Amino acid sequence: MKPLNLGIQKRGYKPYHNDFIIPEWNNRTYYTLELLLQPTISFIANIPPAIKTDSTQNIAEKAKSNRSFTHTVFFEFDKHSMEASELSRLDEFAKLMKSKKIQRVEIIGFSDDIGAEAYNLRLSEERAKGIALFLVQNNIVVDQIYMEGKGELEGEQNKELNRKVEVRVMTIE
């Protein structure tokens, strides 16, 4: 099997490049690639709407109505697929979010510092992409998702804690 070297350059989006290992075609099934391109400019910001009155009570009430929920998914060494226990935990988190009015979702992937830096960056991106796809399949709107792979987390702490994806959901209540 030779890798498929795929590069995409689209105006308004960051360049994308990846090597995909595609199984030999058996003339019966198709192989699907899903790509999430990252826009070069994000207009999603936490800018409060213009307030016509000076009421500090109004400002305080608006701040109280914004909430943030976090969830961390841990991965095995050199894996971007979730273990059953982590999948179950993420599913419970997604169920809790279904009743919320979601403003934005941030998904940040990490890896440990074992191995090549470029490989670990790609692994952290694959981990983040897997979580993003899971949330999309659970009715979190794609336009509201920010996803990034940050690569290696270095440190003397337990390396298992560095193999993770952090999910932050901002809601309006």
C-alpha positions as a Markdown table, in Angstrom:
| # | Residue | x | y | z |
|---|---|---|---|---|
| 1 | Met | 0.0 | 0.0 | 0.0 |
| 2 | Lys | 1.3 | 3.4 | -1.0 |
| 3 | Pro | 0.1 | 6.4 | 1.0 |
| 4 | Leu | -2.1 | 8.9 | -0.7 |
| 5 | Asn | -0.4 | 12.3 | -0.4 |
| 6 | Leu | -3.2 | 14.9 | -0.2 |
| 7 | Gly | -2.8 | 18.6 | 0.0 |
| 8 | Ile | -5.6 | 21.2 | -0.2 |
| 9 | Gln | -5.3 | 25.0 | -0.6 |
| 10 | Lys | -8.6 | 26.9 | -0.6 |
| 11 | Arg | -8.9 | 30.6 | -0.3 |
| 12 | Gly | -10.2 | 31.5 | 3.2 |
| 13 | Tyr | -8.9 | 28.3 | 4.8 |
| 14 | Lys | -5.5 | 27.2 | 6.2 |
| 15 | Pro | -3.5 | 24.9 | 4.0 |
| 16 | Tyr | -4.1 | 21.2 | 4.7 |
| 17 | His | -1.7 | 18.4 | 4.1 |
| 18 | Asn | -1.8 | 14.7 | 5.1 |
| 19 | Asp | -0.7 | 11.3 | 4.0 |
| 20 | Phe | -3.5 | 8.7 | 4.1 |
| 21 | Ile | -3.0 | 5.0 | 4.1 |
| 22 | Ile | -5.7 | 3.6 | 1.9 |
| 23 | Pro | -6.4 | -0.2 | 1.6 |
| 24 | Glu | -6.2 | -1.8 | -1.8 |
| 25 | Trp | -9.5 | -1.5 | -3.6 |
| 26 | Asn | -11.5 | -4.7 | -3.8 |
| 27 | Asn | -13.9 | -3.3 | -6.4 |
| 28 | Arg | -16.8 | -3.7 | -3.9 |
| 29 | Thr | -16.4 | -0.9 | -1.3 |
| 30 | Tyr | -15.4 | 2.7 | -1.3 |
| 31 | Tyr | -13.0 | 4.4 | 1.0 |
| 32 | Thr | -14.2 | 7.8 | 2.4 |
| 33 | Leu | -12.0 | 10.6 | 3.6 |
| 34 | Glu | -13.5 | 13.3 | 5.9 |
| 35 | Leu | -11.6 | 16.5 | 6.1 |
| 36 | Leu | -12.4 | 19.5 | 8.4 |
| 37 | Leu | -10.7 | 22.6 | 7.0 |
| 38 | Gln | -9.8 | 25.3 | 9.4 |
| 39 | Pro | -10.7 | 28.9 | 8.4 |
| 40 | Thr | -7.9 | 31.4 | 8.3 |
| 41 | Ile | -10.2 | 34.0 | 10.0 |
| 42 | Ser | -12.6 | 33.1 | 12.7 |
| 43 | Phe | -15.5 | 35.6 | 13.3 |
| 44 | Ile | -16.6 | 33.7 | 16.4 |
| 45 | Ala | -15.8 | 35.8 | 19.4 |
| 46 | Asn | -17.1 | 36.5 | 22.8 |
| 47 | Ile | -18.0 | 40.1 | 22.0 |
| 48 | Pro | -20.9 | 41.3 | 24.1 |
| 49 | Pro | -23.7 | 43.0 | 22.2 |
| 50 | Ala | -24.0 | 46.7 | 22.4 |
| 51 | Ile | -25.8 | 47.7 | 25.6 |
| 52 | Lys | -28.1 | 50.7 | 25.4 |
| 53 | Thr | -28.2 | 51.4 | 29.1 |
| 54 | Asp | -25.5 | 51.8 | 31.8 |
| 55 | Ser | -27.1 | 49.2 | 34.0 |
| 56 | Thr | -24.4 | 47.2 | 35.6 |
| 57 | Gln | -27.1 | 44.8 | 36.7 |
| 58 | Asn | -27.8 | 44.0 | 33.0 |
| 59 | Ile | -24.1 | 43.3 | 32.4 |
| 60 | Ala | -24.0 | 41.0 | 35.4 |
| 61 | Glu | -27.1 | 39.1 | 34.3 |
| 62 | Lys | -25.6 | 38.5 | 30.9 |
| 63 | Ala | -22.3 | 37.2 | 32.4 |
| 64 | Lys | -24.3 | 34.8 | 34.6 |
| 65 | Ser | -26.1 | 33.4 | 31.6 |
| 66 | Asn | -22.9 | 32.2 | 29.9 |
| 67 | Arg | -21.6 | 28.9 | 31.2 |
| 68 | Ser | -18.6 | 26.7 | 30.3 |
| 69 | Phe | -18.5 | 22.9 | 30.5 |
| 70 | Thr | -15.3 | 20.9 | 30.2 |
| 71 | His | -14.5 | 17.3 | 29.5 |
| 72 | Thr | -11.2 | 15.5 | 29.0 |
| 73 | Val | -10.8 | 12.3 | 26.9 |
| 74 | Phe | -7.7 | 10.2 | 27.5 |
| 75 | Phe | -6.0 | 8.0 | 24.9 |
| 76 | Glu | -3.7 | 5.0 | 24.9 |
| 77 | Phe | -0.1 | 5.3 | 23.7 |
| 78 | Asp | 0.1 | 5.9 | 19.9 |
| 79 | Lys | -3.7 | 5.6 | 19.5 |
| 80 | His | -6.3 | 8.1 | 18.2 |
| 81 | Ser | -9.3 | 5.9 | 18.7 |
| 82 | Met | -11.1 | 6.0 | 22.1 |
| 83 | Glu | -11.3 | 3.1 | 24.5 |
| 84 | Ala | -14.8 | 1.9 | 25.4 |
| 85 | Ser | -14.7 | 3.6 | 28.8 |
| 86 | Glu | -13.7 | 6.9 | 27.4 |
| 87 | Leu | -16.3 | 6.7 | 24.6 |
| 88 | Ser | -19.0 | 6.0 | 27.2 |
| 89 | Arg | -17.9 | 9.0 | 29.3 |
| 90 | Leu | -17.9 | 11.3 | 26.2 |
| 91 | Asp | -21.3 | 10.0 | 25.2 |
| 92 | Glu | -22.7 | 10.9 | 28.7 |
| 93 | Phe | -21.1 | 14.4 | 28.3 |
| 94 | Ala | -22.7 | 14.8 | 24.9 |
| 95 | Lys | -26.1 | 13.8 | 26.2 |
| 96 | Leu | -25.8 | 16.5 | 28.9 |
| 97 | Met | -25.0 | 19.1 | 26.2 |
| 98 | Lys | -28.0 | 18.2 | 24.0 |
| 99 | Ser | -30.3 | 20.2 | 26.3 |
| 100 | Lys | -28.0 | 23.3 | 26.3 |
| 101 | Lys | -27.9 | 26.2 | 23.8 |
| 102 | Ile | -24.3 | 25.8 | 22.6 |
| 103 | Gln | -22.5 | 29.0 | 21.6 |
| 104 | Arg | -19.1 | 27.4 | 20.8 |
| 105 | Val | -17.1 | 24.2 | 21.2 |
| 106 | Glu | -13.3 | 24.1 | 21.5 |
| 107 | Ile | -11.5 | 20.8 | 21.0 |
| 108 | Ile | -7.7 | 20.8 | 21.6 |
| 109 | Gly | -5.7 | 17.5 | 21.1 |
| 110 | Phe | -2.4 | 16.7 | 22.7 |
| 111 | Ser | 0.2 | 13.8 | 22.7 |
| 112 | Asp | 3.0 | 12.9 | 24.9 |
| 113 | Asp | 6.6 | 13.7 | 23.9 |
| 114 | Ile | 7.7 | 10.2 | 23.0 |
| 115 | Gly | 8.6 | 9.9 | 19.3 |
| 116 | Ala | 8.9 | 12.4 | 16.4 |
| 117 | Glu | 7.4 | 15.8 | 16.9 |
| 118 | Ala | 5.7 | 15.9 | 13.5 |
| 119 | Tyr | 4.1 | 12.5 | 14.1 |
| 120 | Asn | 2.9 | 13.6 | 17.5 |
| 121 | Leu | 1.4 | 16.8 | 16.0 |
| 122 | Arg | -0.5 | 14.7 | 13.5 |
| 123 | Leu | -1.6 | 12.2 | 16.2 |
| 124 | Ser | -2.9 | 15.1 | 18.4 |
| 125 | Glu | -4.9 | 16.4 | 15.3 |
| 126 | Glu | -6.4 | 13.0 | 14.6 |
| 127 | Arg | -7.5 | 12.7 | 18.3 |
| 128 | Ala | -9.1 | 16.1 | 18.1 |
| 129 | Lys | -10.8 | 15.3 | 14.8 |
| 130 | Gly | -12.2 | 12.1 | 16.2 |
| 131 | Ile | -13.8 | 13.9 | 19.1 |
| 132 | Ala | -15.1 | 16.6 | 16.7 |
| 133 | Leu | -16.7 | 14.0 | 14.4 |
| 134 | Phe | -18.3 | 12.3 | 17.5 |
| 135 | Leu | -19.8 | 15.6 | 18.6 |
| 136 | Val | -21.1 | 16.4 | 15.1 |
| 137 | Gln | -22.8 | 12.9 | 15.0 |
| 138 | Asn | -24.4 | 13.9 | 18.3 |
| 139 | Asn | -26.0 | 17.0 | 16.9 |
| 140 | Ile | -23.4 | 19.7 | 17.8 |
| 141 | Val | -23.4 | 22.1 | 14.9 |
| 142 | Val | -20.2 | 22.1 | 12.9 |
| 143 | Asp | -20.0 | 25.9 | 12.6 |
| 144 | Gln | -19.6 | 26.1 | 16.3 |
| 145 | Ile | -16.6 | 23.9 | 16.6 |
| 146 | Tyr | -13.0 | 25.1 | 16.9 |
| 147 | Met | -10.5 | 22.2 | 16.6 |
| 148 | Glu | -6.7 | 22.1 | 17.0 |
| 149 | Gly | -4.0 | 19.6 | 17.5 |
| 150 | Lys | -1.2 | 21.1 | 19.6 |
| 151 | Gly | 1.2 | 18.2 | 19.5 |
| 152 | Glu | 3.5 | 17.3 | 22.4 |
| 153 | Leu | 3.0 | 18.1 | 26.0 |
| 154 | Glu | 6.3 | 17.8 | 27.8 |
| 155 | Gly | 6.9 | 17.3 | 31.4 |
| 156 | Glu | 7.9 | 15.0 | 34.1 |
| 157 | Gln | 4.3 | 14.1 | 35.0 |
| 158 | Asn | 2.8 | 10.8 | 34.1 |
| 159 | Lys | 2.9 | 10.8 | 30.2 |
| 160 | Glu | -0.5 | 9.0 | 30.2 |
| 161 | Leu | -2.1 | 12.3 | 31.3 |
| 162 | Asn | -0.6 | 14.1 | 28.2 |
| 163 | Arg | -2.4 | 11.8 | 25.7 |
| 164 | Lys | -5.7 | 13.6 | 25.7 |
| 165 | Val | -8.2 | 15.9 | 24.1 |
| 166 | Glu | -9.7 | 18.7 | 26.1 |
| 167 | Val | -13.3 | 19.7 | 25.2 |
| 168 | Arg | -14.7 | 23.0 | 26.3 |
| 169 | Val | -18.3 | 23.9 | 25.6 |
| 170 | Met | -19.6 | 27.4 | 26.0 |
| 171 | Thr | -23.3 | 27.8 | 26.4 |
| 172 | Ile | -25.9 | 30.5 | 26.8 |
| 173 | Glu | -28.5 | 29.8 | 29.4 |
